[in-house]
Amino acid sequence: MTTDGKQVRVGVDIGGTFTDIAMEIGSDLHSTKLLTDYSYPENAIVKGIETVCEAAGVPLSAIDLVIHGTTLATNALIERRGARTALITTKGFRDVIEMRTESRFEQYDLNIVLPAPLVSRDDRFVLDERIGPDGAVLKPLDDAEVDALCDRIIAKGFESVAIGLIHSYLNDSHERRVRDRLLAKAPGMAVSISAEVSPQMREFQRFNTVCANAFVKPLIASYLNRLVSRLKDAGTDCPVFMIHSGGGIISVESAIEFPVRLLESGPAGGAIFAADVATSYGIDQVVSYDMGGTTAKICLIEGQVPKTSKTFEVARTWRFKKGSGMPISIPVIEMVEIGAGGGSIASVDNMRQIRVGPHSAGSEPGPACYGRGGDQPTVTDADLLLGRLDPDAFAGGKMKLDRAASEAALTRELSDRLGIDSTTAAFGIGEMVDENMSNAARMHAVENGKELGDFTMIAFGGAAPLHASRLCEKLAIDTLLIPQGAGVGSAIGFLRAPFGFESVRSAYSRLSAFDADAINATIRDLAAEATGFARRGTPDGALDLECTAYMRYVGQGWEVPVPIEVRDYAQADGKGFRALFDDCYERFFGRVIEGLDVEIVSWSLRASSRVPTPIKVSRTERQRAAPVAGTRKLFDAAQNRFNDAHVVERHVMQPGDWVAGPAVITERETSTIVTASRDAILQADGCLLIAAKA
């Protein structure tokens, strides 16, 4: 085919098991999934782009834009596989990243083991300088001391350096001077300063974030430079952009400078994809469910906007428990994530109970049924034995699954140890995964004061459509949407994201001493920084600005986000700020507290390009029975038995076609399971609407 002047855009998502490619030419979508190449991730990207270009009948030179998200930075932190990194900090604060906040994520565990710091003590260095809490210089830098320290670091052969000095978020002059003198002596050194990476108060979180940025910076720079070079060699000279954790698009150059912003880039794309579908249908309360090969993610979307946060944790070491990981202070789409993907490994614990995850077989060696050397039972192996997967049609028939290998793995690791048959073991794996996910979703909803029974679920990712109907049964959710292209949902989400950047900064003030000039200066500085980054992707387009002040009562430990209009403020606006805070606080906690002053702790400002509003879709009612391609034995967990299920090919369905559960609706990248309690109707935009039977 020809492009007929239509823009050709490609979204690429690298996951722990699969690399997903989605190409849009106007309204036409072409997609594919390939196993991720851990050693050289760019190989799967180039091969996948060549595959979709061949399917679309267009040359690589016709591609106008590539938008990429990756878990490479996240995996490097989890596996501690990054650059040899040094930390330079203020004298007396050398052990902050080891002492953490001194809180215990498991209060009554006497043998608790806290995660090891990213930079060991031998690689942490101090300078005898001090910036005060008001930004004033209490003890100036000694240039001779700085030069001597730079020489020591260079002599030790460090690849990357993180600089985190106390109170640098208020005055960054010392951090910048240290960086300048270090680069003057070693121009090729990778250097990160906390005043640029995360200019926020709370030194543990800030120091840890700048260390994480420095740790992965050389790795990400090498990878992205190789990717751009490989794409040019393959025949496309289009710009490459990255999706960041906050859900916006930034340039490759910005991503190389601040790779810590990429940590949740893949899941962010999925949340954007779900928000786009929610907007199309006019749904205000949505829970997005993204299950791939390694993890599963839940995100709440209200008013067609994903919930966001300015901090999150990565590499949790204790049952994904809050506080057991590395805190990262960057803007992020907030979601709950558990180690429950298609490749998650099942085992029997000391109490003779089935456990699933967090370890994953990934793509190398993969589940036992892949026939690539894996011999541990996984969720994919269980799905195969339960009839959810067709061994001859997996990945569009390009990959045959070995049922005998799955059965052998489950028998050896689970059945023989528990005295049950392989079907019961597979049932146990499936129920454990779905129960873990439903418990995580309930907890996430309760923490946000929500009841999931009132929500619509939107499911995507290679494994989510296999489990979403059962998850809805457990959560008492009546309506489920499986979008077109669900198997590569995050990659499609990249194509829906705006060019944008969110700047954050701590700037303390009390409303009782409201200073309009200081607030205006903070907003102007944030706007200049955010728009500067956003302009690298959209130099001429209009930008929307969204500002948030993080406020609390004096004496409280944490803040609530308060949306603030971007404009110049006068002294009389202090009362308006108080009214905005009272309104937000009352919505969060039910009542305000009289007689207490309020303080602003930090700010964030997001600049983003405008994206086209999705076409509104009206719900399509059932019109005719979908054409049936055959039948298959499908295990229904709620009924605890195999049923004869209709097999329907999604690509032959027309809007209004419906199928009663139990059924399997197949497509190249995934399959949708319709349980016996539900019916499915194809909508006008290609979404499958799965609803509880009346």
N, C-alpha and C positions, 0 to 999 in steps of 0.2 A: 504494500500500500504506500501511498505518498502522504506527507503530512498536511498538504493543502494549506500551508501557511500556519497551521496550528502549532503551538509550542509543545515541544517534546521534553517532558520532565521525568526524572528517574529518582525514586526513593530507594535507599539501600540500608537495611538493618542487619547488623551482625549480632547474632545471639550466641549463647553457649553451645547450641547444637546445630542450628540452621542459620544460613545467610539468606535473607529474603530480599527479592528484587521486585519492585513495582514500577511499571512505566505507564505514564498517561500521555495520550495524544488526543487532546480535546477531551471528549467523554469516553474514549476507548481506553480500556485498561488491559495491560498484558503483565503477567507476573510469573515468577518461578521461585523455587526453594532449592538450595544446595547445602550440603553438609559444610559446616564451617572448617576452614583450614587454619588450625591454631598457629602454625609456624609462620605462614605468610597469608594473613587474612585478605589481602588485596587480590589474591589469585581467584578466590571464589567470587569476588565482586566483579572482576573483569569477565570471568566466564559467564556469570549470571546475566550481565548486561548484554553480552554477545548473544546469549540465548533468547532474551526477550526482543532484542532488535531483529533477530532472524525470524521470530514468530510474527512480529509486526511488519516485517518487510521493509525496514528502514535501515540505513547505514548508521554506524556509530557517530559519524560526523554530523548527523542531523540532531543529536541530543543538545538541548539548549541549557540544561541545568541538571546537576546531580546534588541531591541532598542526602546526607549520610548520618547515621547514628550508630554507635558502637558500644559494646560492653568492655572493650579492651582496657580502658583505664580502670574500670571497676575490678576486672579480673586481676589486673596487676597489683592492686591494693590487697585484694583477698589473698592472693598467692604470695604476696611480698616479693614480687618479681619486677623490680623497678631499678632506677639508677642508684648508685652509691651516693647517698645524700648527707650533707652536713647542715646543721642548724646553728645559726648565730642568733643569740638572744641577749637580753640584759642580765648583768651580773645579779645573782640571787634567784633567777627564774629558769635555771638550767633544767630543773626536774619537773617543770609544770606538765609536760606532756606525759610524764610517768605517774605523777601524783593524781592526775586527772582532776575531778571535782571532789574526790574522796567520798563519793556516794557509792553505795553497794547495790548493783542491779538485782542481786538475790540476797535479801536482807538477812536470812537466817542460815545461809550456807557457810559453815565455819571453814570450809576448804576452798572458798571462792578464789578463782584465779583471774585476775584482770588481764585484758589484752595487752600484749607487749607494745611499747611505743614504736612508732614507725621508724624513728631514728634512735639508735642506741646511745647510751650515755657517753661513750668514748667519741662519738661523732657530733656531740653538742658542745658549742663553744660560747664564751661569754665576753661581753664588752662592758667596761666600767663607765656606763652612761645612764642618764635617766631623764625621761620626759614625765612631767607631772600629770595628774588627772584633769588639769585644766588646759593641757597642751603646752604649758610653759617648759622651757629647758631648765631642769634643776641641776644637771651635771652634763656639760658639753662633751662631745666626742673628742678623744685624743687621737689625732691623725697618725701619730707614730704607733699607737696601740693597734689601730685599724690596719695599718700596713703590715705590721708584724703578724697579725692574725691571718690576713689574706695570704701571706707567704706560707704560713703553716698549712692552710687548707689546700693551697695549690700543690705543695710538696707531698701531701698525703694522697693526691690523685683522685679527689672527689669529682664526680661527673656533674653534680647539681648541688646548689646551695639554696636553702630557705633562710630568709631573714625575718625574724619576728621579735621586735623590740616592744617593751611595755608602753602602752598608751600611744602607739604610732598611728592609731586610727584618728587621733586628734591632731597630731603633728608628725608628718612622715619625713621630715628633713633628715633625721639620723639614718633611717632605713635607706633612703635614696643615696646618701653620701657613701654608706658602706657598699652599696651595690655599684656605684660609679667607680670607686677605688678598686673593687674586686675585678670588674670588667676591664679596667685600664691595665691590670696586670695579666688577666686571662680572658681575652676577648671572646673566646669560644665557650666559656663557661655558661651553663644554664642557671640563671638566678631568678628567684621569685621573692617578692617582698609582700608582707601581709597587708600593708596599706593599700595595695592594689588588688590582691587576691580576695581579701575579706576584711575590709576596714570596719570591723565591728568590735564592740566591747566583749568581755569574757575571754581572757587570754588563752585558756586551754583550747577552746573551740577555734580561736583564730590561729594559734600556733599550729594546731593539728591540721587545719585546712591548708596553710601555706606549706607545711611539710608534705602533705599529700600532693599538692600541685607540683612541688619540686621533684618528688619521687617519681612521678609518671611523665614529667615533661620531656625528657630526652626520648623515651619510648614512643610517645604520641607524635612527637616531631618527626622521628624517623619513619614511623608508619604512614603519616599523612603525606609526607614528601614522596615516599615510595608510591603511594596510591595515585597522587596527581601525575607522577611521571609515568606510571603504568597505563593510566587512562589515555594520556597523550600518545604513548607508543601504540596503543590499540586503535587509535584513530579518532578520538574525541578530544577537542581542545576547549570544552565548555568549562565554566567555573564550577568549583566544588564547594559546597557549603556544609556546615555541620549543624545538627539539631542539639540544643543544650538542655540541661536538666529542667529549666524553667519553661520549656515548651516553645522557645523561639529559635530562629536560625541566625547563625553567626558565620563569619568568614573562616576559612582554614587558618589564616594568620592569627585571628583572635583565639581560635581553638588551640593552636600551638602555644600561645602565650599563657592561656588559662585552661589547661586540659582538665582541671578539677571540675570545670563546668560541664564536662561530658559524662559524668559518672552515672546519671540516670537518663541518658539521652534516648535510649531505646524505649523504655517504659513511657517516657514523656510523649513520644510519638503515638503510642497506643491510646493514651488518654485524650490526645487531640483528635484522633480518629473517632473515638466514641462521642466526644463533644460535638463533632461535625454531624454525626448521625442523629444525635439528640436534637440539634438545631433543626435538621430537616423535618423531623416529626413533631417539633414543638413540645418536647418532653422536658420538664423542669427538674425531675428527680431521677437520676440515673446512677446505677452502680456499674462501672466498667470492670470486666473480668478478662484478663489477659493471661493465658497459660501457654507457655512455649515448651521448649525441650528441657529447660533447666529450672525455671522458677515460675510462679504464678503471682499475679499482681491484682489488687483490688483498689479502685479509686472512686471516690464519691464526686459526682458532677451535679451541681445545682445551678439552675438558671442557665444551662448550657455552658458553664464555665468550670473546669476542673479545680478542685481545692488545691491551694498552694501553701507553701511554708518557706521559711528562710533558713531552716536547718534540717538535716536528716542524718541518719547513721548508715555506714557501710561496713561490711565485713563483721557482722555480729557473730560472736563466738559461742554463744550459749543459747541454743534453742530459739534463735531469732528474737531474744529478749531485749527490750529497750534498755539502753545503758551499757550493753555488753560489746558495742562496736566502736568504730571510729566516728566521732561527730564531725560533720562537714558543714560549715556555715556559708552556704550559697543558696540562692533562690532555687526552688525545686517544686515540681508538681507532687503533691503529697499523696502517697499511696502506701498500702501495707503489702509486704512481699514475703512469701515463704518459699522454702526450697521444695516445691512440689510441681515439677514439670514432667513431660513425657519421659525424660531420661532419668528421673529420680530413682535411686536404688532402694529396693525394699529389703528389710532384714527382720530378724527376730531378736528382741532384746532379752535381758536377763529375767524378765517377768513373763516370758513366753508370749509377748504381744508383738503384733506386726507393726513395724515402724517404716515410714517412707521418708527419704531424704534426710538431711539436706544435700548429701553427696549425690552427684549426678554422673551418669556414664557419658554425657556429652555426645559429641560426634566421633570421638576417638577414645575408646573403641565403640561406644554406642551401646544401645540395648542388645540383649542376646539375639533377638530376632533379626537384627541388621546383618548378622553374619560377618562382622568386621573384627571378631576376636573378643567381644564382650561376653562374659559368662555370668553376670549378676542379673537377677530379676529386676525389671523396672516397670514403671507405670505403663509404658508402651507395650511391654510383653503381656501385662495383665489385660489391657484393652484388646489385644489381639485374641486372647483366649476367650474373652467375653463376647466376641462377635462384633465389636465396635469398629474393627479395622478389617479390610479385605487384604489378605496377604498377596494377592495378585494385582491389586490396583493401587498400592501405596505410592504416593508421589506421582500420580498419574500413570502408574504402571512402570515407571523407570527404575523402581527399586522393589525387589521381591522380598517379602518377609518370611522368615523361617519359623513356622509355628512349632515344629518339633524342638527347636532350640529354646524357645520361650518356655515350653512345657517342662523341659529338662531343668532349666534354671530355677523355675518356681518349685519344682519337685525337690531338687537338691537343697535349696536354701530355706524353703518354707514348709512344704508339705511333709517331708520326712521328719522335720523337727517338731512339728505340731500335730502330726498324725491326722492330717486332712488331705483331701484330694486337691488337684491343681486348680479345679474350678473354684472351690471354696477359697483357696489361697488368692486367686485372682480377684474374687469378690472382695476379700478382705483388704487387698491393696487399694482397689478402687474406692471402697467406702472410707478407708483411712485418709486418702488424699482429699476426697470431697468433704469429709468431716473437718479436717484441718483447715481447709479453705473456708468453709462456712463459719467455723469458730472465729477465724481471723477477721472475716467480714463483719460478723456480729460485734466483735470487740471494737473494730474501727468505727462502726456506725454509732455504738454507744458512747465512745469517746467524743463523738461530734454531736451527741444528742439527737440521733436519728433512729427511725424504725424502718428497716429495710423492706418490710412487707408493703410499704407504700411506693417503692421504687420500681423502675423498669431495669432489667439487666441487659447490657450490650456486651456480647462475648466475641472474642477474636483471639488470634494466635493459633498455631497449628493444633494444639491439644484442647483448647477451651470448648469448641463446639461438641467435642466428645463427652464433656463432663457438665456442661452448663445446665442442661435440663434437670439433671439430678441435683445440682447445686440449688437451683430454683425451688425444687421440692423441699429441700432441707431448710431454706430461708423463707418459705411461704411467699415467694415472689411469683405473681401470676403471669407476667409478661416478659418475654425474652426476645431479643432481636439478634440475629446473626447476619451481619452486613455482607454484601458482596465483597469478595476478596478478603474474607476474615482471616484466612491462613497467613496472609502477609499484612495484617492490619497496621502494625507499627510503621512499616515502610510506606503504606498509603497515607498514614497520619503525617509523615514528614512533608508530604506534598500539600497538606492543608495548613501547615504552620506558617505564622507570619515571620518576616524578618524582624528580629527584635533582640533587645538586651535589657537586663534589669540590673540597675546599679543599687548598691546597698551601702549604708554608712551609719555609724553611731554618732549622734549629735544630741547630747543631753540638755534638757531644759525643763523647767517647771511651769505649769500653766499659771500659777500665782505670780510668776515673774515673766509673763509672756513677752517675748522679744521678737517682734514681727520682722525686723531687719535681719536677725540671725536666721530665722526660719526661711525667709525669702532667699537668702544667700545659699542655704543648704539645698533648697529645691532647685535653684538655678544651676548649682554645681552638679547635682545628680542628673538633671536634664541634659546638661552639656555632655557628660560622660556617656549616658545611655544613648543619646541620639548620635553621638560620634561613632559608637560601635554599630548601631543599626544602619547608619548611612553607608557602611561598607558593603551592605547587601542590596540596598535600595536607595541609590544616591539622589533620586529625584522625587520619589513617591511621598505622599503625606504620611505622617507618623501620628499615632495616638499615644498620649501620655497618661499613665495611671500611677498615682502616688499613694503610698501607704505610710502612715505614722504608727509606730509600735509604742503603745501607751499603757500605763499601769498606775494604780494608786501607789503613793509613796510608801515604801516598806514592803511591797510585794516583790516576789522573785522573778515573775515572768509577765510578759506583756500580751495585750490583745491587739490585733491588727485593725486599724481605723482608716478607711478610705478617705483621702484628702484631695480636694480639688486642686489642680495645678494652676495657680495664679498668684499674683502679688497680694500679700495680706497686710492689713493695718492693725494697729494696737487694739482696736475695738473688737477684732476677730477672736480674741482669746476666749470669750464666752461661747462663740460658735464651736471652737475646738472642744470645749468641755461638754457641750451638748452632743457632739458627735461621739465622744468617748462614752458618755452615759448611755446613749442609745445602743452602741455595740456591746458594752459590758452587760447591759440588761438582757440583750438577746442571748449572750453566752451563758450568763449565770442566774438570770431570773429577777435580779434586783440590783440596784446601785447601793453604794455605801456612802452615807451622808457624812459630811464634816472632814473628809480626807482630801488632801491636795493630789493632783494628778501630774505625772511627769512623762515626757516623751523621751524614750531611750534611744531609738534608732529609726531610720527611714529607709524606704526602698522606692525606686521610681523605674517604671518599665516603659520603654519606648518601643512601639511595634508598628509594622506596616499594616495597612488595611487589607483584609482578605475578602474575596467575594462571599457573600452570604449564600449558604447552600439553598438549593431549590426546595421549597416546602413540599412535603409529601403527605397526601391524605391516606389514611388507613384503607387498605383494600380488603374487602370481605371475600369469603369463599365463593367461587363460581363453578369450578368443576374439579373432579378428582384428578390428581396428578398422574401422568403415565408411569406405570410400574415396570421397572426393568427386571425384577426378580424378587426372590425372598431370601432371607438369611436368618439363622438362629441368633437371637440377640438376648443377652442376659439383662433382665430388668431388676435393678437392686431393690426397689420398693416392694416388688412381688417375690423376690428371691427365687427366680426361676427363669429359664429360657423361654422366649416366645418366638413365634414365626413373625418376622418383621418384614415389611415391604422395603425394597431397595429402590430409591428414586434418584435419577441423575439430575443434579441441580440445573445443568446447562440446558436441558430440554423443557424445563418448567416455564410456564407463562404466568404473568401476573394474575392472581386469583386462583391459581392451582393450589389445591390443599391435599394434605395427606394426614391420616389419623395415625397416632402412635399406637403400638411401637413401630418405628420406621428408622431407616438410615438414609440420609440424603447426602449423596457423594459428590465431591468435586476434586479437582486435581491436588490442591494444597491441604485439604482437610476433609472430614466428614462430620455431619451434624446428626447427633442422636436425638430422636424424638421419643421420649419415654411413653409408656402406656397411658399415663395420665394427661397427655398433652396432644394437641393438634398443631400442624404447621401450615401457614399460608404464605405464598410468595407475594411480596409487595411490588408496587409499580417500579420502585427503584432497584429491585433485585434483592432486597433484604428478605430474610426469612423471619416471619413473625410466629413465634411459638407460644401458645397460650394454653392455660389449664382448661381442660374440658369442662363444659358447663354441667 
